[in-house]
Structures are given as structure tokens and as C-alpha cells.
Amino acid sequence: MIKRLIQIPLLRQGGSYFAIGLLQLLVDWATFVALSGLGLAVEPANVAGRIGGALLGFWLNGRFTFAGEGTAVGRRQLARFVLLWLATTAVSTWALTGVERAVGLKWAWFAKPAVDLGLSAAGFLLSRHWVYRR
């Protein structure tokens, strides 16, 4: 019985995080492709895309995915989110720069969703247990 009660919120949160994450990824990826396609270097194009996705995701996940007793969306949570975002953005930018240098820009466009989806698993766990906690 207790195990089932634990699984239900986790499944709901996981589904919501995934759906919001897909929307974030679309905003992030489209911005990245558009800016880098216009000639902006991969690094600033990736950061710009991730900023757009992050602004959307922080609010939606705080409002819907992790909303509940013991959670909040305030300055403390924003500071934690920014720390998490800086770390994942550094990893994402490093990976995409490596792909672009090794095989070209168009491959970096294709690699971005895979890189960011890989980082989202850690993002979910840290958001659930650290970012949105009071």
C-alpha cells in the first residue's frame, strides 16, 4: 500500500516533467537551430536556446509538476534552479561544441535533443528533491 502511494506522485510528476520537457526542448532546439543557422556560434546559440526553454520550464514545473505541500516557487528555488541550469548548460554546450567541431553544425543540430534529453534525467531528480523544496 505505501509503495503504491509513493509511485503515484512519482508517475504523475514524471509524466508532467516529460511533457513540459518536450515543450522546453522544442523552444530550446528551435532557438538553437535558428540562431546557429544565421551564423551565431554554437556556444551562444545553445545558451540562448537553453535560456528560453529554462524560463518556460521553471515556471511550468514549479506551478504544475512539483506543486504541492512542501514545495514552492520563490527566490530560493530560483537560485537552486539557476545553479542546476548553469551546470547542465555547461555540459550541453561542451558536448555540442565537440560534436560541431568533430562532424559539423548540422550534426550538432541533431545531437542537441539527445544531449538535452540525457541531462533531463538528472534534472528531474534534482528538481524533485532539491530545486522546488521549501
C-alpha positions in Angstrom: 0.0 0.0 0.0 2.7 2.5 1.0 4.8 1.6 -2.1 1.7 2.3 -4.3 1.2 5.7 -2.7 4.8 6.6 -3.4 4.6 5.5 -7.0 1.5 7.6 -8.0 3.0 11.0 -7.3 6.3 9.9 -8.9 4.5 8.7 -12.1 2.4 11.9 -12.2 5.4 14.1 -11.7 7.5 12.1 -14.2 4.8 12.4 -16.9 4.3 16.1 -16.3 8.1 16.7 -16.3 8.4 14.8 -19.5 5.6 16.7 -21.3 6.9 20.1 -20.1 10.4 19.0 -21.0 9.3 18.2 -24.6 7.9 21.7 -24.9 11.1 23.2 -23.4 13.2 21.1 -25.8 11.2 22.4 -28.8 11.7 26.0 -27.8 15.4 25.4 -26.9 16.1 23.4 -30.1 14.3 25.8 -32.5 16.1 28.8 -31.0 19.5 27.0 -31.2 18.9 25.9 -34.9 17.7 29.4 -35.9 20.5 31.3 -34.3 23.3 29.0 -35.3 21.8 28.8 -38.8 22.0 32.5 -39.0 25.7 32.3 -38.2 25.9 32.7 -34.4 28.5 30.4 -32.9 27.3 27.1 -31.4 28.1 28.2 -27.8 26.0 31.4 -27.6 23.2 29.9 -29.7 23.0 26.9 -27.3 22.9 29.2 -24.2 20.2 31.4 -25.8 18.1 28.4 -26.6 18.5 27.0 -23.1 17.5 30.3 -21.6 14.3 30.3 -23.5 13.5 26.8 -22.5 14.5 27.3 -18.9 12.3 30.3 -18.4 9.3 28.3 -19.6 10.3 25.2 -17.7 11.0 26.7 -14.3 7.6 28.3 -14.1 5.6 25.4 -15.6 7.4 22.7 -13.5 7.1 24.8 -10.3 3.4 25.5 -11.0 2.3 22.1 -12.1 4.8 19.3 -11.9 6.2 19.7 -8.4 3.4 21.9 -6.9 2.3 20.7 -3.5 2.8 20.8 0.2 6.5 21.3 1.0 7.3 22.9 -2.4 7.5 26.5 -3.6 8.4 28.7 -6.5 10.3 31.6 -5.0 13.8 33.1 -4.8 15.4 30.2 -3.1 14.0 27.8 -5.7 15.1 30.1 -8.5 18.6 30.3 -7.1 18.8 26.5 -7.0 17.3 26.2 -10.5 19.9 28.7 -11.8 22.7 26.6 -10.3 21.3 23.4 -11.9 20.8 25.3 -15.2 24.4 26.6 -15.2 25.8 23.1 -14.7 23.6 21.4 -17.3 24.2 24.3 -19.8 27.9 23.9 -19.4 27.7 20.2 -20.1 25.3 20.7 -23.0 27.4 23.4 -24.6 30.6 21.4 -24.1 29.0 18.4 -25.8 27.5 20.3 -28.7 30.7 22.2 -29.3 32.6 18.9 -29.5 30.0 17.5 -32.0 30.1 20.6 -34.1 33.9 20.6 -34.3 34.1 16.9 -35.0 31.4 16.4 -37.6 29.8 19.8 -38.3 26.9 22.1 -37.4 24.1 20.0 -38.8 25.1 17.1 -36.7 25.1 19.4 -33.6 21.5 20.2 -34.5 20.6 16.5 -34.5 22.7 15.9 -31.3 21.1 18.6 -29.2 17.8 16.8 -28.4 19.7 13.6 -27.4 22.2 15.6 -25.2 19.5 17.5 -23.5 17.2 14.5 -23.0 20.1 12.8 -21.4 20.6 15.7 -19.0 16.9 15.8 -18.2 17.0 12.6 -16.1 19.4 14.3 -13.6 17.4 17.4 -13.9 14.2 15.6 -12.9 15.7 14.1 -9.8 17.4 17.3 -8.7 14.2 19.3 -9.3 12.1 16.9 -7.4 14.3 16.5 -4.4 16.2 19.9 -4.2 15.1 22.7 -6.5 11.4 23.1 -5.6 11.7 22.1 -2.0 11.0 24.8 0.6 
